[in-house]
Amino acid sequence: LLVVAVRTVCRRRLNINPVIKRSMASCSPYGSWKSPVSSALVAQSGIRLSEVRVDRSGKHRDRVYWSELRPAEGGRIVVCSKDHGDSQPTEWTPEGFNARTRVHEYGGGAMFVHSGVVFFSNFSDQRLYRQTSPQAAPEALTPAESGWRFADGEFCEELNIITAVREDHSAEAKEAVNTVVAIHPDTQEQFVLASGCDFYASPRVSPDGKRICWTQWNHPNMPWDSTEIWSADLQADGRGIVEGTAHKVCGGDDISVMHPRWSPTGELYYISDITDWWNLYHVTPSGDHVAIAAQEKEIGGPHWQFGTTPYDFDAGKGLIVTSYGKRIGYYDPESGRYHDNVETGFKTHDGAVLGGSGFVYCIAASPTQFPCVIRVDYANSEVDIVKKSKDAPVDTGYFSIPEEITFPTTGGDEAHAYFYPPKNKDFSAPEGTLPPLLVRAHGGPTGACSSALSLNIQYFTSRGVGLLDVNYRGSTGYGTKYRNKLRQNWGIHDVDDCCHGALYLAEQGRVDRNRLAIDGGSAGGYTTLAALAFKDVFHAGVSHYGVGDLEALAKDTHKFESRYMDTMVGPYPETMSTYKERSPINNVEKLSCPVALFQGGEDKIVPPNQAEMMYEAVKNKGLPSAFVLFPDEQHGFRKAENIMKALDGEFYFLGRVFGFEPADEGGEIEIVNM
């Protein structure tokens, strides 16, 4: 009897006996499962880690810095640091400050460090500040009310200057003016180093202070289309470029180059997609451009924000640390060997920088682990967790592990996605029933979803709703040809792939064909609305700050994306008819299912009037519809209470449409015509 009892306990603990597992789970319809993954937990887990930095001055090399976006503090971004061996991080950014820049509106690259000093752009006034210690008050380095914004800064010790991208909104011009500038931190003087192009990024000074490189591009290109890397000699005081020395290094028509950097020995490296994949290249002293560990994987991603670091140099060992395919690897230039067998226990790795003693710092995540700042000894794969974005009190038995799938789509092509089946250790569904499916279209549209743990996704799957996260044609990470398939085809290929992904799972008998929904934010919101207007696959849709009117977007958006549609749809106004044809707002008569819209009132990228127009059109047609406006939100929801309301409201909406009763109360939103 004792032996039998022990075996029974072990089986229950390990869940290896399916009979016991079924008997422990309650039987309840899909969508009505009680889950510990609450909207409050999702909002709390929304602490976003970014901009991992180290001090390249040689001081504090075993200290790592990073930025935290905190929804519970109204979306404020706080710079933190931690010395190796310390038990707790140190906060730098005092209350009343927000380390966030608005260059390109999407920002990024708001902070950098040098010699123990943190430099950052402050959101409310967009001035650049210097902070000498965590206890010190930030000191402004740029004038007030100048209309200037700054990003992608770096300190050059040789010249005692800061180089940065400056975006000038002071003039009453149609568009802001972008330049590369040098800022003297003591006199606060500014000097323009590069100008004349529409956009700039990655201004970097060589270790000896004699040369500078940068990336530049012009309308109608986005940074993943046609860009160029330039280099020039700097004047001895760093206040200008030596006349006649500026020259193009690489890039051009239909070639995307980015992230130029100087090695510790002063040789130039950069990323290019000239061979169909974003790979790393080295400009040798003889002028040759040599691929570093060339492979059919990508290093880096689309330049939506400043401040990413896909590779770095280990000056002590002479090695180059990379993040091809979001895995940590390293290249030995002396032997020519590439090592990609650094096992960290995580699936994805972003923002790799080298600290002291050969350690890599980056942001890592996996399907069961939230994003963390980690410290990796890449020689032996030893990992220390520096900062977790969230310690969730949730058993992994509530987590759905994604299946990476490839499925056929239109034109004989294939598309890719992550499928998350419903998962909750406490519940099972009645036999013979299939779960609803929520198809998710990522934003961008030039972007990608990943397998990193997302409580937003687990919120749905732990309640009994399957989720398909689609990397439709046009997504990044699958090479340039796949990325470029969306050119002139936005609203077509992305919609087709979302539809075919849903039907693929339904045909396999994994989801309920009669309960298919789609949602998305920003560009994904447009894909959602277009799928509902132009296809008859989905039975409900939810748009978060999504585009309903392509023509309005082409006429009324910020500089960075003002010509994006030229590539995705066609030149405007020359192809105005195409814009009208593909705009859901002009095709509401084709809508035949319920729609919910969630929108920020201060959104400069997708103006709120688009959501209002779409809502009124759907409502006037007599379809069930909902519209929730968050007056003080911008493009994407940052405040915890708004994240919660949007998530609970979406699930409530799907429950009303699909006929299941959510286990939680409090998510009610007004739905008209229902």
C-alpha positions as CSV (number, residue, x, y, z in Angstrom):
1,L,0.0,0.0,0.0
2,L,2.8,2.4,0.8
3,V,4.5,1.8,-2.6
4,V,1.2,2.3,-4.5
5,A,0.5,5.6,-2.6
6,V,4.0,7.0,-3.4
7,R,3.5,6.1,-7.1
8,T,0.2,7.8,-7.2
9,V,1.6,11.0,-5.7
10,C,4.4,11.1,-8.2
11,R,2.1,10.6,-11.1
12,R,-0.1,13.5,-10.0
13,R,2.9,15.7,-9.5
14,L,4.4,14.9,-12.9
15,N,1.1,14.7,-14.8
16,I,2.2,11.5,-16.6
17,N,-1.0,9.6,-16.1
18,P,-3.7,11.0,-18.5
19,V,-6.6,9.5,-16.5
20,I,-5.5,11.3,-13.3
21,K,-4.9,14.5,-15.2
22,R,-8.5,14.5,-16.7
23,S,-10.0,13.7,-13.3
24,M,-8.3,16.7,-11.7
25,A,-9.5,19.2,-14.4
26,S,-13.0,20.7,-14.4
27,C,-15.0,20.4,-17.6
28,S,-16.1,23.8,-18.9
29,P,-16.8,25.2,-22.3
30,Y,-13.9,26.9,-24.2
31,G,-13.8,30.6,-23.3
32,S,-15.3,30.2,-19.8
33,W,-12.2,28.9,-18.1
34,K,-11.1,30.7,-14.9
35,S,-7.5,31.9,-15.3
36,P,-4.9,33.4,-12.9
37,V,-3.6,35.4,-15.9
38,S,-5.6,38.5,-15.2
39,S,-5.6,41.8,-17.1
40,A,-4.0,43.3,-14.0
41,L,-1.2,40.8,-14.3
42,V,-0.9,41.5,-18.0
43,A,-0.6,45.2,-17.4
44,Q,1.8,44.7,-14.5
45,S,3.9,42.4,-16.7
46,G,3.9,45.2,-19.3
47,I,7.2,46.5,-17.8
48,R,9.2,46.6,-21.0
49,L,13.0,46.3,-21.0
50,S,15.0,48.0,-23.6
51,E,18.2,49.9,-24.5
52,V,20.8,47.7,-22.7
53,R,24.0,49.8,-22.3
54,V,27.5,49.5,-20.8
55,D,30.0,52.2,-20.0
56,R,32.6,52.1,-22.8
57,S,34.9,54.6,-21.1
58,G,36.5,51.7,-19.2
59,K,34.9,52.6,-15.9
60,H,32.2,50.5,-14.4
61,R,32.6,47.8,-17.1
62,D,30.8,45.3,-14.9
63,R,27.8,47.6,-14.6
64,V,24.9,47.3,-17.0
65,Y,22.3,49.9,-17.7
66,W,18.8,49.5,-19.2
67,S,15.5,51.3,-19.6
68,E,12.2,50.2,-18.1
69,L,8.8,51.3,-19.4
70,R,6.4,51.1,-16.5
71,P,2.6,51.1,-17.3
72,A,1.9,51.5,-13.5
73,E,3.6,54.9,-13.6
74,G,1.7,56.1,-16.6
75,G,4.1,54.7,-19.1
76,R,7.1,56.5,-17.7
77,I,10.5,55.2,-18.8
78,V,13.1,54.8,-16.1
79,V,16.9,54.2,-16.5
80,C,18.3,51.6,-14.2
81,S,21.7,50.0,-13.6
82,K,23.2,47.1,-11.7
83,D,26.8,46.3,-10.8
84,H,27.8,42.7,-11.0
85,G,27.4,41.1,-7.6
86,D,24.8,43.6,-6.3
87,S,21.5,42.1,-5.2
88,Q,19.2,44.9,-6.4
89,P,19.2,47.4,-9.3
90,T,19.6,51.1,-8.9
91,E,17.1,53.6,-10.3
92,W,18.5,56.7,-11.9
93,T,15.5,58.6,-13.4
94,P,13.9,60.7,-10.7
95,E,10.1,61.3,-10.5
96,G,9.0,64.1,-12.8
97,F,11.4,62.8,-15.6
98,N,10.7,60.3,-18.3
99,A,13.7,59.0,-20.4
100,R,11.9,58.9,-23.8
101,T,12.5,60.7,-27.0
102,R,10.0,61.5,-29.8
103,V,12.4,61.5,-32.7
104,H,10.5,59.7,-35.6
105,E,7.7,59.6,-33.0
106,Y,8.6,56.0,-32.2
107,G,11.7,57.1,-30.3
108,G,14.3,54.7,-28.9
109,G,17.9,55.5,-28.3
110,A,16.9,58.0,-25.6
111,M,19.8,57.3,-23.3
112,F,23.5,56.5,-23.3
113,V,26.2,56.4,-20.6
114,H,29.8,57.5,-20.3
115,S,32.3,57.6,-17.4
116,G,29.6,56.8,-14.9
117,V,27.3,59.5,-16.2
118,V,23.8,58.9,-17.7
119,F,22.6,61.1,-20.6
120,F,18.9,61.0,-21.6
121,S,16.2,62.8,-23.5
122,N,13.2,63.8,-21.3
123,F,9.8,63.2,-22.7
124,S,7.9,66.3,-21.6
125,D,10.4,68.9,-22.9
126,Q,12.5,66.7,-25.3
127,R,15.7,68.3,-23.8
128,L,18.9,66.3,-23.4
129,Y,20.0,65.9,-19.8
130,R,23.1,64.8,-17.9
131,Q,22.9,62.9,-14.6
132,T,26.1,62.3,-12.7
133,S,24.8,59.9,-10.1
134,P,21.5,58.2,-9.2
135,Q,21.0,60.8,-6.4
136,A,22.0,63.8,-8.6
137,A,19.4,66.1,-10.2
138,P,19.4,65.9,-14.0
139,E,21.1,68.9,-15.7
140,A,19.8,70.1,-19.1
141,L,22.3,70.3,-21.9
142,T,20.0,71.7,-24.6
143,P,17.9,74.8,-24.6
144,A,14.2,74.9,-23.5
145,E,11.4,75.4,-26.0
146,S,13.8,75.0,-29.0
147,G,11.6,72.5,-30.9
148,W,14.6,70.1,-31.0
149,R,14.4,66.4,-30.2
150,F,17.5,64.1,-29.8
151,A,18.1,60.4,-30.2
152,D,20.8,57.8,-30.8
153,G,23.5,59.8,-28.9
154,E,27.0,58.7,-28.0
155,F,29.8,60.4,-26.1
156,C,33.2,60.8,-27.7
157,E,35.9,61.1,-25.0
158,E,38.6,62.0,-27.5
159,L,36.8,65.2,-28.5
160,N,34.6,65.8,-25.5
161,I,31.5,65.9,-27.7
162,I,28.1,64.1,-28.0
163,T,27.0,63.0,-31.4
164,A,23.3,62.5,-31.9
165,V,20.4,62.7,-34.4
166,R,18.6,66.0,-34.0
167,E,15.0,66.5,-35.2
168,D,14.0,70.1,-35.5
169,H,10.3,71.0,-35.1
170,S,10.9,74.7,-34.6
171,A,10.1,76.0,-38.0
172,E,6.6,76.3,-39.5
173,A,7.5,73.8,-42.2
174,K,5.6,70.9,-43.6
175,E,8.1,68.4,-42.1
176,A,10.7,68.4,-39.3
177,V,14.3,68.7,-40.3
178,N,16.7,65.9,-39.3
179,T,20.5,66.3,-39.0
180,V,23.5,64.8,-37.3
181,V,24.9,67.2,-34.7
182,A,27.8,67.5,-32.3
183,I,26.9,68.8,-28.9
184,H,29.5,70.3,-26.5
185,P,28.3,69.2,-23.0
186,D,30.0,72.0,-21.2
187,T,29.2,75.0,-23.4
188,Q,26.0,73.5,-24.8
189,E,27.0,74.6,-28.3
190,Q,25.7,72.5,-31.2
191,F,27.2,72.0,-34.6
192,V,25.6,70.3,-37.6
193,L,27.8,67.5,-39.0
194,A,25.5,66.1,-41.7
195,S,22.4,67.5,-43.3
196,G,20.4,67.5,-46.5
197,C,18.8,64.0,-46.2
198,D,15.4,63.3,-44.9
199,F,16.6,60.9,-42.2
200,Y,19.7,59.9,-40.2
201,A,20.7,57.2,-37.8
202,S,23.7,55.7,-36.0
203,P,26.2,58.6,-35.9
204,R,29.3,56.9,-34.5
205,V,32.8,58.4,-34.0
206,S,35.9,56.2,-34.4
207,P,37.9,55.4,-31.3
208,D,40.6,57.9,-32.2
209,G,38.1,60.7,-32.7
210,K,39.2,61.3,-36.3
211,R,36.3,59.9,-38.3
212,I,32.5,59.6,-38.1
213,C,30.0,57.3,-39.9
214,W,26.3,57.4,-40.1
215,T,23.2,56.0,-41.9
216,Q,21.1,58.2,-44.2
217,W,18.0,57.8,-46.4
218,N,15.4,59.8,-48.2
219,H,11.7,59.7,-48.9
220,P,9.9,57.6,-50.0
221,N,12.2,54.9,-48.6
222,M,11.9,53.4,-45.1
223,P,15.1,52.3,-43.4
224,W,14.5,48.7,-44.6
225,D,14.2,49.8,-48.3
226,S,17.1,51.8,-49.7
227,T,19.6,53.3,-47.3
228,E,23.3,54.4,-47.4
229,I,26.2,54.4,-44.9
230,W,28.5,57.4,-45.2
231,S,31.8,58.3,-43.5
232,A,33.8,61.5,-43.2
233,D,36.9,62.9,-41.4
234,L,36.2,65.1,-38.4
235,Q,37.8,68.4,-37.7
236,A,40.3,68.3,-34.9
237,D,37.8,69.9,-32.4
238,G,34.9,67.8,-33.6
239,R,32.8,70.8,-34.6
240,G,32.5,69.9,-38.2
241,I,33.5,67.6,-41.1
242,V,36.6,68.2,-43.1
243,E,35.4,69.5,-46.4
244,G,35.5,67.0,-49.3
245,T,36.0,63.9,-47.1
246,A,32.3,62.8,-46.8
247,H,31.7,59.7,-49.0
248,K,29.3,56.8,-49.4
249,V,30.6,53.6,-48.0
250,C,27.8,51.2,-49.1
251,G,24.1,50.9,-49.8
252,G,21.9,52.3,-52.5
253,D,18.9,51.4,-54.5
254,D,17.0,48.5,-53.0
255,I,19.8,47.7,-50.5
256,S,19.1,48.2,-46.8
257,V,22.2,48.9,-44.7
258,M,22.2,49.9,-41.0
259,H,24.1,49.8,-37.7
260,P,27.5,51.1,-38.8
261,R,30.1,50.8,-36.0
262,W,33.8,51.1,-35.5
263,S,35.8,48.2,-34.0
264,P,38.2,48.9,-31.2
265,T,41.0,49.1,-33.9
266,G,39.0,51.6,-35.9
267,E,37.7,49.4,-38.7
268,L,34.1,49.8,-39.9
269,Y,31.4,47.2,-39.6
270,Y,27.8,47.3,-40.7
271,I,24.7,45.2,-41.5
272,S,23.4,44.8,-45.1
273,D,20.8,42.7,-46.9
274,I,22.6,42.7,-50.2
275,T,22.5,38.9,-50.3
276,D,18.7,38.6,-49.3
277,W,19.5,38.4,-45.6
278,W,20.6,41.1,-43.1
279,N,24.1,39.9,-42.4
280,L,27.2,41.5,-40.8
281,Y,30.0,43.0,-43.0
282,H,33.5,44.3,-42.4
283,V,35.2,47.0,-44.4
284,T,38.8,45.8,-44.5
285,P,41.8,48.3,-44.6
286,S,42.1,47.5,-48.3
287,G,38.5,48.6,-48.8
288,D,37.0,45.1,-49.4
289,H,33.5,44.4,-47.9
290,V,33.6,40.9,-46.3
291,A,30.6,39.1,-44.9
292,I,31.0,37.9,-41.2
293,A,29.6,34.5,-40.6
294,A,27.3,34.7,-43.7
295,Q,24.1,32.7,-43.3
296,E,20.5,32.5,-44.2
297,K,19.5,34.1,-40.9
298,E,19.1,37.7,-40.0
299,I,21.0,39.9,-37.6
300,G,19.1,42.9,-36.4
301,G,15.6,43.9,-37.5
302,P,13.7,46.8,-39.1
303,H,14.7,50.2,-37.8
304,W,11.5,51.3,-36.2
305,Q,13.3,52.6,-33.2
306,F,16.8,53.9,-32.4
307,G,19.1,52.3,-29.9
308,T,19.3,48.6,-30.9
309,T,22.6,46.8,-30.8
310,P,22.7,43.5,-32.8
311,Y,26.4,43.0,-32.4
312,D,29.4,44.2,-30.3
313,F,33.1,43.8,-30.0
314,D,35.1,42.0,-27.3
315,A,38.3,44.1,-27.4
316,G,40.1,41.9,-24.9
317,K,39.6,38.7,-26.8
318,G,39.4,40.2,-30.3
319,L,36.0,38.5,-30.9
320,I,32.7,39.8,-32.3
321,V,29.5,38.8,-30.5
322,T,26.4,38.5,-32.8
323,S,22.7,37.8,-32.5
324,Y,22.0,36.0,-35.8
325,G,18.5,34.5,-35.7
326,K,18.2,36.1,-32.2
327,R,20.7,33.6,-30.9
328,I,24.0,34.6,-29.2
329,G,27.0,33.6,-31.1
330,Y,30.6,34.8,-31.6
331,Y,33.0,35.1,-34.5
332,D,36.8,34.8,-34.3
333,P,38.3,37.0,-37.0
334,E,41.7,35.3,-36.5
335,S,40.5,31.8,-37.2
336,G,37.5,32.7,-39.3
337,R,35.3,30.4,-37.2
338,Y,31.8,31.2,-36.0
339,H,30.4,29.7,-32.9
340,D,26.6,29.6,-32.5
341,N,26.4,27.1,-29.7
342,V,26.0,29.5,-26.8
343,E,23.1,28.0,-24.8
344,T,21.4,30.4,-22.4
345,G,18.1,28.6,-21.7
346,F,16.3,31.4,-23.6
347,K,14.9,31.4,-27.2
348,T,15.4,35.0,-28.3
349,H,18.2,37.5,-27.5
350,D,18.1,41.2,-28.4
351,G,20.5,44.1,-27.7
352,A,23.8,42.4,-27.2
353,V,26.5,44.5,-25.6
354,L,29.9,43.5,-24.2
355,G,30.7,44.4,-20.6
356,G,33.9,43.7,-18.8
357,S,35.7,40.4,-18.6
358,G,34.1,39.0,-21.7
359,F,30.5,39.0,-20.6
360,V,27.5,39.7,-22.9
361,Y,24.5,41.6,-21.7
362,C,21.2,41.4,-23.6
363,I,17.5,41.0,-23.3
364,A,16.4,37.4,-23.5
365,A,13.1,35.7,-23.5
366,S,11.5,32.3,-24.2
367,P,7.9,30.8,-24.5
368,T,7.9,30.2,-20.7
369,Q,10.1,33.1,-19.5
370,F,9.5,36.8,-19.5
371,P,12.0,39.1,-21.0
372,C,15.0,39.5,-18.8
373,V,18.3,41.4,-18.8
374,I,20.9,38.6,-18.6
375,R,24.6,38.4,-18.3
376,V,26.2,35.6,-20.3
377,D,29.7,34.3,-20.2
378,Y,29.6,33.3,-23.8
379,A,32.7,31.1,-23.6
380,N,31.0,28.6,-21.3
381,S,27.3,29.6,-21.6
382,E,27.0,30.5,-17.9
383,V,24.0,32.9,-17.4
384,D,23.1,35.3,-14.6
385,I,19.7,37.0,-14.6
386,V,20.2,40.7,-13.9
387,K,16.6,41.9,-14.1
388,K,13.3,40.2,-14.8
389,S,10.5,42.1,-16.4
390,K,8.1,40.2,-14.3
391,D,8.0,37.6,-11.5
392,A,4.6,36.2,-12.4
393,P,2.9,34.1,-9.7
394,V,1.6,31.8,-12.5
395,D,2.3,28.1,-12.8
396,T,3.5,27.1,-16.3
397,G,0.6,24.7,-16.4
398,Y,-1.4,27.7,-17.5
399,F,1.0,28.6,-20.4
400,S,0.4,27.5,-23.9
401,I,3.7,26.7,-25.7
402,P,3.6,27.9,-29.3
403,E,3.9,25.6,-32.3
404,E,5.8,27.1,-35.2
405,I,3.8,26.4,-38.3
406,T,4.1,27.0,-42.1
407,F,1.0,26.9,-44.2
408,P,0.1,27.3,-47.9
409,T,-1.4,30.7,-49.0
410,T,-2.2,32.5,-52.2
411,G,0.0,32.6,-55.3
412,G,1.6,29.2,-54.4
413,D,3.5,30.9,-51.5
414,E,3.9,29.8,-47.9
415,A,3.4,31.9,-44.8
416,H,4.5,31.4,-41.2
417,A,2.9,31.7,-37.8
418,Y,2.9,30.6,-34.1
419,F,-0.1,28.7,-33.0
420,Y,-1.0,28.7,-29.3
421,P,-3.6,26.0,-28.5
422,P,-5.9,26.6,-25.4
423,K,-4.1,25.5,-22.2
424,N,-5.2,25.6,-18.6
425,K,-4.2,22.9,-16.2
426,D,-7.5,23.3,-14.2
427,F,-9.9,22.9,-17.1
428,S,-10.8,20.8,-20.1
429,A,-13.6,21.3,-22.6
430,P,-16.5,19.0,-23.3
431,E,-15.7,16.2,-25.7
432,G,-16.5,16.9,-29.4
433,T,-16.2,20.7,-29.0
434,L,-13.5,22.9,-30.6
435,P,-12.1,26.2,-29.4
436,P,-12.7,29.6,-30.8
437,L,-9.6,31.0,-32.6
438,L,-8.2,34.5,-32.4
439,V,-5.9,35.4,-35.3
440,R,-3.4,38.1,-34.5
441,A,-1.9,40.4,-37.1
442,H,1.3,42.1,-35.9
443,G,2.0,45.8,-36.4
444,G,4.3,47.4,-38.7
445,P,3.4,46.0,-41.1
446,T,7.2,45.6,-41.5
447,G,7.8,43.7,-38.3
448,A,7.4,40.2,-36.8
449,C,5.9,38.3,-33.9
450,S,8.1,36.0,-31.9
451,S,7.7,33.0,-29.5
452,A,8.7,35.1,-26.4
453,L,6.3,34.7,-23.5
454,S,3.4,37.2,-23.8
455,L,0.8,37.3,-21.0
456,N,-1.4,39.1,-23.4
457,I,-1.5,35.9,-25.5
458,Q,-1.7,33.7,-22.5
459,Y,-4.7,35.7,-21.2
460,F,-6.7,34.3,-24.1
461,T,-5.3,30.7,-24.3
462,S,-5.7,30.1,-20.5
463,R,-9.4,31.0,-20.9
464,G,-9.9,28.5,-23.7
465,V,-9.4,30.6,-26.8
466,G,-6.7,29.5,-29.3
467,L,-4.5,32.1,-30.8
468,L,-2.6,32.2,-34.1
469,D,0.2,34.8,-34.3
470,V,0.8,35.3,-38.0
471,N,4.1,36.4,-39.6
472,Y,2.4,37.2,-42.9
473,R,4.3,37.9,-46.1
474,G,6.1,41.2,-45.5
475,S,7.3,40.1,-42.1
476,T,10.9,40.3,-41.1
477,G,13.2,37.5,-40.1
478,Y,12.6,35.4,-43.2
479,G,14.9,37.3,-45.7
480,T,14.5,40.3,-47.9
481,K,12.4,38.5,-50.6
482,Y,9.8,37.5,-48.1
483,R,9.9,41.0,-46.5
484,N,9.4,42.7,-49.9
485,K,6.4,40.5,-50.9
486,L,4.1,43.1,-49.2
487,R,5.3,45.9,-51.4
488,Q,2.2,47.3,-53.2
489,N,0.3,44.5,-51.5
490,W,-0.6,45.7,-48.1
491,G,-4.2,44.8,-47.5
492,I,-3.9,41.8,-49.8
493,H,-1.1,39.4,-48.8
494,D,-1.3,40.1,-45.1
495,V,-5.1,39.6,-45.2
496,D,-4.8,36.5,-47.3
497,D,-2.2,34.9,-45.0
498,C,-4.3,35.6,-41.9
499,C,-7.3,34.0,-43.5
500,H,-5.4,31.0,-44.8
501,G,-3.8,30.5,-41.5
502,A,-7.2,30.4,-39.8
503,L,-8.7,28.0,-42.4
504,Y,-5.6,25.8,-42.2
505,L,-6.2,25.2,-38.5
506,A,-9.9,24.7,-39.0
507,E,-9.3,22.2,-41.8
508,Q,-7.0,20.3,-39.4
509,G,-9.9,20.1,-36.9
510,R,-8.0,22.1,-34.3
511,V,-10.3,25.1,-34.0
512,D,-14.0,25.9,-34.5
513,R,-14.6,27.1,-38.1
514,N,-17.7,29.0,-37.0
515,R,-15.9,31.0,-34.3
516,L,-12.9,32.7,-36.0
517,A,-11.9,36.2,-34.9
518,I,-9.1,38.5,-35.8
519,D,-7.4,41.3,-33.9
520,G,-4.4,43.6,-34.3
521,G,-2.9,46.9,-33.3
522,S,-1.8,49.8,-35.6
523,A,-1.0,48.2,-39.0
524,G,-2.4,44.9,-37.6
525,G,-5.6,46.8,-36.9
526,Y,-5.8,47.7,-40.6
527,T,-5.2,44.1,-41.5
528,T,-8.0,43.2,-39.1
529,L,-10.5,45.7,-40.6
530,A,-9.5,44.8,-44.2
531,A,-10.0,41.1,-43.5
532,L,-13.5,41.8,-42.2
533,A,-14.4,44.1,-45.1
534,F,-12.9,42.1,-48.0
535,K,-13.1,38.4,-46.9
536,D,-15.8,36.2,-45.5
537,V,-13.7,34.1,-43.1
538,F,-13.9,35.8,-39.7
539,H,-17.0,36.2,-37.5
540,A,-15.7,39.1,-35.4
541,G,-12.8,41.6,-35.3
542,V,-11.1,43.8,-32.8
543,S,-8.9,46.8,-33.9
544,H,-6.5,48.5,-31.5
545,Y,-5.6,52.0,-32.9
546,G,-5.9,50.5,-36.4
547,V,-6.0,52.2,-39.8
548,G,-9.5,52.4,-41.4
549,D,-8.7,55.0,-44.0
550,L,-5.5,54.6,-46.0
551,E,-6.0,57.8,-47.8
552,A,-6.3,59.7,-44.5
553,L,-3.2,58.0,-43.3
554,A,-1.3,59.1,-46.4
555,K,-2.5,62.7,-45.9
556,D,-2.2,63.0,-42.2
557,T,0.7,61.2,-40.4
558,H,4.2,62.1,-39.1
559,K,7.3,62.6,-41.2
560,F,8.9,59.1,-40.6
561,E,5.9,57.3,-42.1
562,S,4.6,60.0,-44.4
563,R,5.8,58.1,-47.5
564,Y,5.7,54.6,-46.2
565,M,2.5,54.0,-48.1
566,D,4.2,54.7,-51.4
567,T,5.9,51.3,-51.1
568,M,3.1,49.4,-49.3
569,V,0.2,50.6,-51.5
570,G,1.5,53.0,-54.2
571,P,2.5,56.6,-54.7
572,Y,-0.1,59.1,-53.5
573,P,-2.1,60.7,-55.1
574,E,-1.2,59.0,-58.4
575,T,-2.7,55.7,-57.1
576,M,-5.6,57.3,-55.2
577,S,-8.1,54.8,-56.5
578,T,-6.1,52.0,-54.9
579,Y,-6.1,53.7,-51.6
580,K,-9.9,54.1,-51.8
581,E,-10.4,50.5,-52.9
582,R,-8.4,49.1,-50.0
583,S,-9.7,51.3,-47.3
584,P,-12.2,49.5,-45.0
585,I,-13.9,52.8,-44.3
586,N,-15.0,52.9,-48.0
587,N,-16.2,49.3,-47.9
588,V,-18.4,49.1,-44.8
589,E,-21.2,47.7,-46.9
590,K,-19.2,44.5,-47.2
591,L,-18.9,44.1,-43.4
592,S,-21.2,41.4,-42.1
593,C,-19.8,40.7,-38.5
594,P,-19.3,42.6,-35.2
595,V,-16.4,45.0,-34.8
596,A,-14.8,46.6,-31.7
597,L,-12.3,49.5,-31.8
598,F,-10.0,50.7,-29.0
599,Q,-8.2,54.0,-29.7
600,G,-5.9,56.6,-28.1
601,G,-7.1,60.2,-28.1
602,E,-3.6,61.7,-28.6
603,D,-2.5,59.3,-31.3
604,K,-0.4,61.2,-33.9
605,I,0.3,58.1,-36.1
606,V,-3.2,56.9,-36.5
607,P,-5.5,59.9,-35.8
608,P,-8.5,58.9,-33.6
609,N,-11.0,60.3,-36.2
610,Q,-10.3,57.2,-38.3
611,A,-11.6,54.9,-35.6
612,E,-14.6,57.2,-34.9
613,M,-15.5,57.2,-38.6
614,M,-15.2,53.4,-38.8
615,Y,-17.3,53.0,-35.7
616,E,-20.1,55.3,-36.9
617,A,-20.2,53.5,-40.3
618,V,-20.5,50.0,-38.7
619,K,-23.0,51.2,-36.1
620,N,-25.2,52.9,-38.8
621,K,-25.2,49.6,-40.7
622,G,-26.8,47.9,-37.7
623,L,-23.9,45.6,-36.8
624,P,-22.9,45.0,-33.2
625,S,-20.0,47.4,-32.6
626,A,-18.1,49.0,-29.7
627,F,-15.8,52.0,-29.5
628,V,-13.6,52.7,-26.5
629,L,-11.6,56.0,-26.5
630,F,-8.7,56.5,-24.1
631,P,-8.3,60.4,-24.2
632,D,-4.8,60.6,-22.9
633,E,-3.2,57.7,-24.7
634,Q,-1.0,57.9,-27.8
635,H,-0.1,55.2,-30.4
636,G,-0.2,52.1,-28.1
637,F,-1.6,52.0,-24.6
638,R,0.9,52.6,-21.8
639,K,-1.2,53.1,-18.7
640,A,-2.1,50.1,-16.7
641,E,-5.8,50.9,-16.3
642,N,-6.2,51.3,-20.0
643,I,-4.3,48.1,-20.9
644,M,-6.6,46.3,-18.5
645,K,-9.8,47.8,-19.9
646,A,-8.8,47.1,-23.5
647,L,-8.0,43.5,-22.8
648,D,-11.0,42.7,-20.6
649,G,-13.2,44.6,-23.0
650,E,-12.0,42.6,-26.0
651,F,-12.6,39.3,-24.3
652,Y,-16.1,40.4,-23.1
653,F,-16.8,41.4,-26.7
654,L,-15.7,38.1,-28.1
655,G,-17.8,36.3,-25.4
656,R,-20.9,38.1,-26.4
657,V,-20.4,37.4,-30.0
658,F,-19.4,33.8,-29.7
659,G,-21.8,32.9,-27.0
660,F,-19.4,31.9,-24.1
661,E,-19.6,33.3,-20.6
662,P,-16.3,34.7,-19.3
663,A,-15.4,33.5,-15.9
664,D,-14.4,37.0,-14.7
665,E,-16.7,40.0,-14.2
666,G,-15.8,43.6,-14.8
667,G,-14.8,43.7,-18.4
668,E,-18.1,45.0,-19.7
669,I,-18.1,47.6,-22.5
670,E,-21.0,49.1,-24.3
671,I,-21.9,47.2,-27.5
672,V,-24.5,48.8,-29.7
673,N,-26.9,46.9,-31.9
674,M,-26.7,43.8,-29.7
